[in-house]
């Protein structure tokens, strides 16, 4: 087992990262021995991983970080870094390596304060590893101010610091930052590749793995959740019934409200456990006395925590809504495929009757307009339009076709 085993369907990216890890290993070895740095190194201080959701951007970044920290003795014999078994690889992959910082946010954005702390850390020398590696999984969520703070660190990096930035596309990152990074593009893995990894790594039944991979069209994380979570399958089934429920205005409004309520319930379930633990830990750290009374001067800290939890809940709700809209887009894509007589495999075989019914009762032009309505809803949510208004507008457009 190597560090690259979880990187599904990305052979070209794996080859490039493996070569860079070998050059990085040679560079550190040469510097440590006081020797001349080998010319033409394929290693650089900043990388940008882009690709559609589910392509494995953060997985690739973590695997690369592990390869950079690999301490396997086989390296001295010409072996490639990234064995997957040594302490450097293992701790990097599980998130406990002292010199690998993984930054993700459950809020809507990453601000200047958090970014300055990252930049400060980036100036430190590695504590135990060969490199100081900072993985920013949500580089697209940097505010403009935070991006400008990060730019300085990427322009003038510390000698043994590596930045690994992840974003859906180049356009999601400031031009000044992306121009200073080596860019790697990941593609959506094939359905068969995703099903194979679910069977091999997660022990999922082959039939269920194939169904989940097909339904999510190669999104590894969503496929795993769909294959292992009964509630996720129930929520998806409810979303795919929506096209049959928008035959009148009352049905449109009711379907929109139920979609919003389901997303809110998802956010509440995800947030409640985390919020309670965070609040209790914060109270204990601030020295809460018996009966829950807080010491003087701590009200501001608790208010800041509450605000952060509210922002996280908002993002979770929007992520849940976006997932539902993605499933809806896939449904109409199947409808369009049937209407045009395409030979591509359908992703929603489990609701084939509903797909057939919509395909027979409409035209390709109406289906395209419906897909555009779903996309418009996603854009409206990105612009902070009230979720209920955006979804109601979508369902009315789906009815009109």
N, C-alpha and C positions, 0 to 999 in steps of 0.2 A: 504493500500500500504506500503510495507516494502522496505528497501534498496536492497533487493535481487530480486525484481520483474523483473529486466532487465537481470538477469543472467539466460540465457536460456539453459535448458537441462544439468545443472551441479549440480544435487542434492547432490552428494557426496562432492563436493567442498564446496557447500553452508553449508552443515552440519558441516564440519570441521572448516570453518571460523566462523560460528555462535558460536560454542563451544569455539573457541579461544577468540572471542570478549567477551563472558561471563566471561571467566577466566581473561581477561585483565581488565574488569570492576571491578571484585572482588579484583584484585591486587591493582588497583589505590585506591579503597575505603579503603582497609586495610592499605596501606601506609599513606593515608591522615589522618586516625584515629589513627595512631601510633600503629597499631596492627601487629601481626605476619602475614607474607605473606603466603597465602595458599599453601601447597605443591602440587607437581604434576601438575603445571599449563601447559595448552596447548598453552599458549601464548609465543611467542618468538620475538626477536628484528629484524629479517630479514627473508623475505619470497621471494620465487622465483616462479612466475606463468609461466608455459610453456604450449604450445598448438598450434595447427595449426592456421594460419590466419583466423580470423572470429570466433574463439571459444569463445571470450569474456575475454581475459586475463586482459586488462585494465579495463573492466567493473567489473570484480571480485575484482580487486585491489581497485577501487573507492568505491565499496559497502562495502568492509572490512574497509576502512578508515572511511566511514560514521558511521559504527557500532561502531568503536573505539571512535568516537567523540559524540556518541548519548547522549543526555541530557534528554531523556524522563523520567518523574517521575515514569513510570511504572517499571523501572528497580529495584527500591527499593522494589517493591512488587513481585519481581521474574520474571518480564517480560524480554524477550530477548532484548539486545541492537540492534538498527537498525530499529527503528519504521518507519523512512522515513518522519515523519512530523515535528519533533523538529528542532530547529535552527541548531544544530550540524549536523544532518543528511542532511538537505536541503542544507546548505552552502557547505558541503563536496562534495555532488553530483554535484552541479552546478559550483564548482571550485572557490568559494569565501571565503572559510574558512581560517582564518589566519594561522592555524597550519597544513594545508594540502597543500603540494607543489607537483604539477603535472608537471613532466618534460617529454616533448616529443621533438623530433627534426624533422625539415623538411630539414635537411642537410644530408650528407652521413655518418657522424660520430659525436660522442660526444667527445670532446677533454679534455685535462687536465685542462684547465682554467675553463671551465664550471663545471667540476667535483669538483674542489677545492672549488668553491663557494657553491656547495651543501654540501660538507663535513663541511664547516664552519657553514652553517645553521643547520646542524644536531647536532651540539654541543650545540645549544641554548635550553633553557627550553621552554615548550609550553607557548604561550602568553595568550590564552583564553581557549583552549581545554584541554583534558585529556592526549593527546599524541601529539608529533611532528611526523607527518607522511610524508614521502617522497616517492612518486610514480615515478619510473623511467620506463616509458612505452617502451623505446627502449634500454634496457640494452644490447642487442646484437650489438648495434652500438657504444659501448664504444671502444675507441682505447686501445691498450695495456697499454699505459701510464696512461690513465684515469682509467682503471680497477685496476691498482696498487694503484692509489690514493684512489679509493673507498674501496679497500680491508682493508686499515687501519681503516676506519670508521666502517666497518662491524665487524672487529675483536674486536674493543674496542668501542662499542656503548655508547652513552649517556643514562642515566637511563630511560628517557621517550621518546626515539626516536625509530621509527619503519621504516625500509626500506622495500618497496614493489617493487621488480624488475620483469619486464615482458620481456619474450624472447620466440622465437618460439620453442627452444629446449634447453636441458641442454648443448649440445655441443657449443651453441652460447655464453656461459658465461664462464669466466675463471674458471678452476677447483678450484682454491683457494677461489673464491667467492662463487661458488655454494655449496661447502662443508660446508660453514658457514650459509647457508640459509635452511629454511624448504621448501621443494619442494612440489608444488601442480600441478598436470597435468590436464588440461582441454581437453575435447574431442570436436570434431565437433558436433554441435547440429543437431538433425534430421530435415529433410525438413519440416515436419509437425509442429515441435516446432517453427521454424523460421517463417513460414507462420502465425502461430497463434499470435506471438508477433507483426508482422507487422499489422495484422488486429486489434488486441486489443489496441495496444499502438499508432500506427500511423494512424489508420482509413483508411487503404488501402483496396480497393475492394478485396474480397476474391479470385476471379479468378486471378487477377494480382498478389496478394501476393503469391499465390501458384506457379504461373509461375516463379516469381523472385526467390523464395526460391529453387525451383527445378533447375533452371538454374545455381545458384551459389553454389549448393550442401551444403547448411547449413552455408554459410558465411553471418553473420547477416548484417554487414556494407555494403557489396556489394549488398545484396538482397534489402536493403532499398534504396540504390542509384538507382538500376535498376528499382525498382517499382515507384520511384518518379521523375526520371530524363529522359526526352525524349531523350536528347542527348546521355546519357549513353546507352540507348537501341539501338540507331542508330549506335553507335560505335561498340557495340557487334555484331550487325547484319552484319556490314561490315567485321569484323574479321572472322566470321563464313563462309563467302563466299570465304575466301582465299584458302581452300583445292580444290575448283573447278577451281582456277585460275592459278595453277602451272603446267599446261600441257605442257608448252614449256619454254625455257630459258628466252625469253622476258617477259612472264607472271610472272615468278619467280622474276625477277629483279624489275618489276613494282610493284608487290604486296609488296615486301620488302620495297621499297621506300615509298609507300603509308602508310604502317604501321608505319614507322619512322616519316613521316610527321604528321600523326594523333596524335602520342604521343607528338610531339613537339608542336602542336596546343593546346593539353590539358594542357601542362606545361605552355604555354604562357598565356592561359586564366586564369589558377589558379594563376599565379604569378603576372600578370599585376596589378590587383587591390591592392594586398598586397604590391607590390613593390612601387607603387606610394604613398600610404599612409605612408609607412615606411620612404620613402625619404623625404616627406613633413614634417613629425613629427621630423625627425632628423635635418632637416634644421632649423625648428622653435626652437628646443632645443639648437642648436648651435648659435642661434642669427642671422639668415640670414637677411640681410637688404633688403629694397625695390629694386626690379629688380632682386632678386635672388642671389646677390653677397654674398659670404660666408666670414666670418671673417678670418683673417690670422691664420694659424696653425690648420685649420680644414680639410685640404685636406686628411690627413691620415685617419681620422675617416670616411669620406665619401667613400674613396677607400675601406676601410674594409667592409663597408655596401654593396657596389657594389659586392665585392667578395663573401660575404655571400649570396646575392641574386642569384648570378650565380650558386653557389653550390646547393642552394635550387631548382633552376630551373632544374638542372641536375638530382637531385633525383626525382623530380616530373615526369620528362620525363621517367626515368627508371621505376618508379612505374607504370606509364601508360602502358609501354611496357610489364611489367611483368604481369599486369592484362590481356592484350590481349593474351599473351602466355598461361596463365592459362585457358582462354576460349578455346583456340585452343586445349590444352591437353584434356579438357572435351569433345570436339567434337570427337577426335580420340578414346577416351575411349568409347563413345557411339558406334562408328563404330566397335570397337573390341567386344563389348557386343553383337551386332547383328551377327557378324561373328561366334562367339562361341556359339550362341544360348542361351545366358544367360537370366535369368528372371529378372535381376535387372532393376529398372525403369530408363529410359533414362532421361538425364538432358536437352537435346536440342530438345525437342518435336517440338518446333516452326520451326525447320529446318530439320524435319524428312526426307523430300525428298532428301536433300543433303547427309544426313547420309546414307540413303539407297543406293544412287548412288555410294558413295565411297566404301561402304561395298561390293557391288556386283562386283565392278571393281578391287578389290585387295584381298589380303589374310591376315590372322591374322599376319603372319610373317612380312609382309610389314607394317602393321599398327603399330606393336610394334616398328619397326625401325623408323617410323615417330614420335611416341611418344618420343623415345630416342633422336631424332633430336631436338624436342622442348625443352626437358630437357637440352640438351647440349647447346642450345642457351641461356637459363636462366643462366647456369653456366658461360658461356663466358661473359655475361653482368656483372655478379658478379665480374669477374676478370678484369673488365674495358676494355674489348675488344671494339673497335669502334662499336657502335650499328648497323650501316648500314651493316658492314662486317658480324657481327654475324647473323643478320636476313637474309641477302642474302645467307649465308651458310645454314641456316635452310631451306629456301624455296627450294633451289636446292636439299637438302636431301629429302624434302617432295615429290618433283617430282620423284626422283629416287626410293623412297620407299624401 
